[in-house]
Amino acid sequence: MASNQHRPKTRLSLRSSTTVRYGSMSSEQPDVDASSVQTTSISLRRSYIAVAVLCYINLLNYMDRYTIAGVLLSIQKYFEIADSTSGLLQTVFICSFMFLAPVFGYLGDRYDRKLIMIAGLTVWIVTTLGSSFVKKSDFWVLVFTRALVGTGEASYSTIAPTIIGDLFTGNQRTLMISFFYIFIPVGSGLGYIMGATVANATGDWRWALRISPALGGLGLLFLVFLIPNPPRGASETQGGAKMGNTSYIEDIKYLLKNRSFVWSSFGVTAMAFVTGALAFWTPTFLSRAQVTQSLEPCNEEPCNPLDSYIFGAITVVTGVVGVFLGTYISKKLRDRLPNADPLICAVGMLSSSPCFFIAIILAATSIPATYTFIAIGETLLSLNWAILADILLYVVVPTRRATAEALQIMVCHLLGDAGSPYLIGAISDALRNYKPESLSWNFRRLEYGFLLCPFIGVLGGLFFLMTSLYIKEDRKAAELLTSGQAPAPPETSTESV
């Protein structure tokens, strides 16, 4: 390869010859990024510390996100709101989160990622703390502040995985990504437990929203002083080509032509629909189930926070087991089976759906059996968390990963968990008029709404099977482009199809 001073700048893009379909390369880094990255190598010790800090902040993000679900019955009683209205608390959060994710994805591929995360975390801390001071007459203020919380989280969630991708590569990156994503179920479970515990101890659900911001202040200090800002593609382009930025339109075109990215994004969307609905409504659903079985006498909700504790503990344990099990299976099969990762995701989705269906049906007769099948289903679903993040990192070139993360977040939330809590609540409310004063019917109408989730899960499994058809080709294309070579166009012969 000729030296940079004798070689003119070259760009390979979607607008050039038909042989280059997967991205853009340049011989120099853009000036906009030159001052924002560290040119010196980052030690392995500092990289590990960076991952630990990113994991800690990810834990807080998901603790806060599901604290609301842990105290949902208390919120409904406090504001005197119906199921569909309470579902809006999650929907507005997810909506702001998904619509701003592309903005931060664009910025994250072009500007200082560390500063963007610092700004986003600051917004998250302030708005989360502010939401804990709403009065009984100000429900819509709570809705508004929850929307602003999504703004802060969008900046972090789109960028943090790309920094890990630039610090590590290969199996080591898979392991680090698994540590990062294991805090999704762990944080979710702790959010239920913390919310129920604090609300029960203080008698005021608003105190539950003040814990995460306090811990977030410590995370902000860690982020400022301990997180490096590695060059994009640093772990994969050492000694090779430097990757330059292209226009946002070119980035989107590249991603839409990346079939593995498209199909896996549809799969993630189905998974988000299921997890969002289950995470938000399960404690309430199980509390009503116990009233139906006369296991817990109750004349007025909320009845007993025990279900939030149990479901939170199940989520933590199954999340840890599922993520590490999925990572282990992936490492064992990846070398022998190039499309092992999407196949594992497909098996996880397809096998978890019957478990959730059985759990929903059994809730009316056996709470222990329901918890058992929920635990099995969540373990199978958690197989996918780290693998999905790794798929995105190795089928997308480094300078477009933040944009890819953002686009996937927008799609999966727009069609997934942005609407699923509200949709299930709306189904429940639509059936309420049949027996408006019946506590047992409160359970049944929510059960009928819940039955939508297993069928969406099957659809997600089919999307991951489609991903497995293209993953080998798209990964090779990304590797070639990252190393400075233009990949050949995909085969289009009848035999290939």
N, C-alpha and C positions, 0 to 999 in steps of 0.2 A: 504494500500500500504506500503510495507516495506521501511525502510529508505535506503538512497542511500549508506551508508557505509557498510551495510550488504547485499546489493543486487548487483549481478553482472550486468555489462552493458549488456543491451539487445538491439537487433536491429530487427525491423520488416521491411522487405523490399520486393520488388518485386521478389527477388531471394529466399526468404524463402518459407514457406508453402503457399498453394494456397488460404488460407483463408484471407491473408493480401494482398490487391491489391492497397492500396491507399497511401502508403508512408512509411516513416521510423520514428521511435521513438528511443530515447536513454535516459538514466537516467541522463546524464550530458551534459552540453553544450560543444561543441568542443572548444579546446584551442584557435583556430584561432579567435574565436569571443569573447573570454572572456574579452579581454582588450578593445574591441570596443563598448561595450554596457554599459548603465547605469543600475546599479543594484538597485538603489533606485527608489521608486515610483515617477512618474511624476505628478505634480499637474494638476488639471483640467484647471486652468488659463493658465499655460504654454502650455498645449496641444492646447488650443484655439489660443494662440499666434502663435504656430507652424503652425497650419492650415492656419491662416491669411497670414503668410509669404509664405507658399507653394502656396497659391492661387495667391499672388502677382506675384511670379516668373512664374507661369503658364500663367497668363495674358500676361506677357511680351513675353513669348515664342510664343504664338499665334498671338500677335500683329506683331512680327517680321516675322512670317511665312507668313502672308497674306498682309504685306506691299507691297511686290513685285506685288501681284495681283492688288492692288489699283493703282499702277503706271505702269501697264504692257504696255499700249499703248505708254507711254513716253519712256519706255525701247525699245520697238520695233522700234520706230522712231529714237532713239539715236544710236542704233547699226545696224539699217536697217536689221532686221531679220524677218523671216516668223513666222506663228503661231506655227508650229511644233517645231521650234528651240527655241522660247520663252517658250514653254511648258517644255523644258528640265530644266529650272531653278527650277521648282518644282520637277521634276522627280529626278534629281541628289541629291537634298536635302533629299527627301524621301528615296532614295536608301541607302545613307550613314546612315541615321537614322535607317532604318530597319535592315541593315546588322550588325550594331554595337549594336543594342538593345540586342541580345542574349548574347553578351560579358558582357555588363553591368548587365544583369539579373543574369548571373552566379556570377559575383563579388558581386552584391547586396545581394545575399542569403548567402554569406560567409564572407564578409569583411565589413569594416566600411562604412555604407551607407552615412553618412554625408560627409566624406572626398571625396567620389566618386562624390557626387552632387556638392561639392565646385569646384573640378577639372573640371567637365563638364561645369559648369556655367562660369568659367574663360575662357575656350576654346570658348564658345559661344560668350561672350562679345568681345574677341579679333578678332575673325574671322568675326563677323557681322560688326564691325567697319571697319575692313580692306576692306570688300567688297564695302564700300561706296567711295573708292578712285580709283576705276578702271577708265581707260581712254577709249576713244571711240574705239580704236584699240584692246582692251583687253577683248573682250566679254568672252573668255574662261577662263580668270582669274576670272571673276565674277561667272562663272559656278563652278569653282574649290572651291572658297571661300564659295559658298552656300552649297557645299557638306560638307565642314568642319563644317559649322553651324549645320548640321544634327548630326555630331559627338557629339557636346556639348549637344544638346537637348536629344539625346538618353539616356545619363547617368541620366538625371533628370526625364524624363517621365516614365522610368521603375521603379524607386525607390520611388519617392514621394508618390504615392498611397499606397505603402506597409507600409510606416511610419504612415500614417493616419490610416491604418488598425490595426496597433499595438498600437495606442493611444486610440482608441474607439472601441466599439462593439455594436451590435444590431441596434436599430433605430437611436441611436446617431451617429453611424458610417455612416449609410445611409445618414443622414443629412449633416455630414461633407464632405462626398464624393460628395454630390450634390453641395455644395459650391465650392469645388475644380473644378469640371467638368463644372460648369456653366461659368467658365472663358474661356472655349474653344470657344463657340460662341461669348462671349463678347469680348475676345481678337481678334478674327477673324474680327468682325465688326469694332472694333476700329482701327485695322490694315489698313483696307480699307480707313477709314475716315482720319486717321493720314497721310497715304501715299499721298492721293490726296490733303490734305490740305497743307502739307509741300512742296510738289512738285509744287503746284500752287502758293504758296506764294514766294518761292525762285527761281522758274524757273528752278530748277535742281532736278531731281528725287533722286539723290544720298543723298541729305540731309535727305530724309525720312528714310534712313537706319541708321542714326546716333542717332536717338532719343532713340530707345530701348536699345542700349548698355549703354547710359548714365544712364538710369533708372535701368539697370541691375547691375551697380556698387553698387547702394544702396541695391538691392536685395542680392548681394553677402555678404555685411556686415551683413544684417539680418540673412542670412543663417549661417554665422560663429558664431554669438553670441546668436541667439534666438532659433535655432532648436535643440531639443534633439535627442538622438539616442537610442530609446527604444529597449529592447530585442525583438527578433522576437517572435511573438505570445504572447506578454506581456498582452494584453487585454483579451486573451482567456484562458491562461494557469496559471492564478494566483492560486497558491496553488496546481497546478496539475503537470502533466508530463512536463518535459523539452524536447524540440524538437531538434534533432540533424540533421546534414547535411548528405546527401548521395551523391553518385557520380552523375555527370551531366547526364550520360546515364540513371541512374535510375530515375532521375527527369523527363527526357523527356518521358520515358516509362510510368511513372505515369500519366503525362498530356495527352498523346495520348490515354490512357485507360479511361480517364475522359470524358465521352460522352457529358456532359453539356458544358465542356470547349471547346471541339472540335467543336460542332455545333454552339455555340455562337460565336466562333472565325470566322467561316465562315460567320455568320450574320454580325459581325463587319466589315469583309472584304468588303461585298457588300455595307454597309453603308459608308465605307471609299471611295469606288469607286465613289459613288454618291456625297458625300460632297466635296471630293477633286476636282472633275470636276466642280461642281457648284461654289465652292468658287473661283477657279482660273479664270474661263471664264465668269461668269455672268456679271460683270460690262462691259466687252468688248462686250458681246453679246447684252446687252440692249442699249449700245451706238450705235451699228450698226443698231439695230432695229429702233431707233429714226431717223436715217438718212434715212432708207428705207421708213418711214412714212412721210418724209420731215418735221418732227417736229424740227429738228436741222440741219441747212445747214452745210455741211462739205465737203470739197474737199480733205482733207488730215488728217489722224488720227495722234494724238489724237484730238478729237473734243471737248468734254466737260466732266469734271470730276464729274458732278452732279450725275451720276449713281453710282459712287463709294461711294458717301456720302449716297445716299438713300439706296443702298443695305447694306452698313455697318450698318446703323441705324436699318434696318429691322432685320439683323442678331443679333444685340445686344438684341433688344426687344424680338424677338421670342425665342432666346436662353434662356433668363431669364425665360420667361413664360413657355416654354416647359420643362426645367429641373425641376423647382419647381412643375409644374403640374404632371410630371411623378413621382417624388418623393412622392407627396401627394397621388396619386392613388395607388402607390405601398404599402405605409403604410396602407392604408385603406383595401386593398384586400389581403395582404400577409398572415395574420392570418387565413383567411377563405379559401383562394385558394393558396396552396403551390407553384403552378407553375405560379403565377400571373406575376412575373417579366418578364420571356421570352414572355408571352402572350401580355403584354403591348408593348414590343419591336416589336413583330410581327405586332400588330395593327398599331403601329407608322409607320413602314416601308411600309406595304401594303396600308395604307390610304394616305401616302404622295406621293406615286408614281403617282396616277392619277392627283394629284394637280400639280406636276412638269410637267407632260405631257401636261396638259391644259395650263399652264403658257408658255411653249415653243411654242405651237401652236398659242396662242393669241398674242405673242410678235409682230407679223407682223401687227396687226390691233389695239391693245389697250395696251398701256404701263401701265395705271392704273390697268387694269384687270390682267395683268401679275404680277405686284407687289403684288396684293392681293393674287393670288394663290401661289406665291413664299412664302409669309408670312405664309399662312396656312400650306404649305408643310414643311417649316422649323420648325414651331412650333411642328408639329407631329413628325418630325425626331428628334427634341431635347428632346422628351420624354425619349429617350433611353440613353442619355449620362451617367447620374449618375447610372442608373439601371444596365447598362452593367458592370461598374466598381465594383458595389456591388456584382453582380453575381460571378465575378471572385474571389473576396475576400472570399465569403462563400462556394464556391465549391472546393477551393484549400487550402491545409494546409499552415500555415504561413511560413515555411522554404522553400517553393517552389513558393511563390507568385511573387517574382521579376523575377524568371525564366519564370513563366506563363505570366506575363505582357510583358516580352521581346519577348517570342515566339508569343504571340498574335499580338504584334506590328509588328514583322517581316512579319507574314503571311498577316495581313490586309493591310499593305503598299505594300508588294510585289505584291499581286494580286489586290490591291485596288487603292489608290490614288498615288502610284508611277508611274503607267502607264496611269491613266485616263486622266490627263491634256494633256500628249503627244499624247495619242490615239485620243482624240477629235481634237487636233490641226492637227494631221496627216490626219484625215478624211477631215477636212476643206481644207488643202493644196492639197489633192488629187483631190478635186472637183474644185480647183481654175482655172484650165486650160480651163474649159468650157466657162467662161466669165472672163478673167483675169483682165480687167480694170473696172469692174462694182462694184460700192459701194453697190448696193442692193444685188448682188450675194455674196459679202463678208458676209452679214448677213445670207443669205440662206444656204451657205455651212457650216457655224458654227452651224446653227439650226439643220441641218441633223446629224451632229456629236453629238449634245446634246441629241437627241432623244434616244440614247442608255441608258441614265441614268435611266429613269423610269422602264425599263425592268429589269435592274440589281437590282433596289429597290425591285421589286416583288420577285425576287430570294432570297434576303436577308430576307424578311418576312417569306418565307418558311423555311429557316434555323432556324429562331427563334421558329417556331412552332415545329420543331424537338427537339430543346433544351428543350421545355416544357415537353416533354415525360420523360426526365431523371433527371430533376433538383431536385426533391424531394429526390431521392435516393442518388445522388451524394453529396448533401448538408449534409445529415445525415451521410454519410461515412466520410466526412471531419471533422464534429463535433466530431464523435467518436474517430477518430485518434488523433485529437488535444487534447482531454481529456485523452489520454493514453490508449484507447481501440482499439482493432483491429476490424474493421467492417467485417460483414459477407459478403461472396461473393454475387453478385447480383443474383436474381432468374433468372433461364433460362428455366423455364417450358413453355410449349406451351401456357398455359393460360396467363402467364405473358407477353409473347411476343405479 
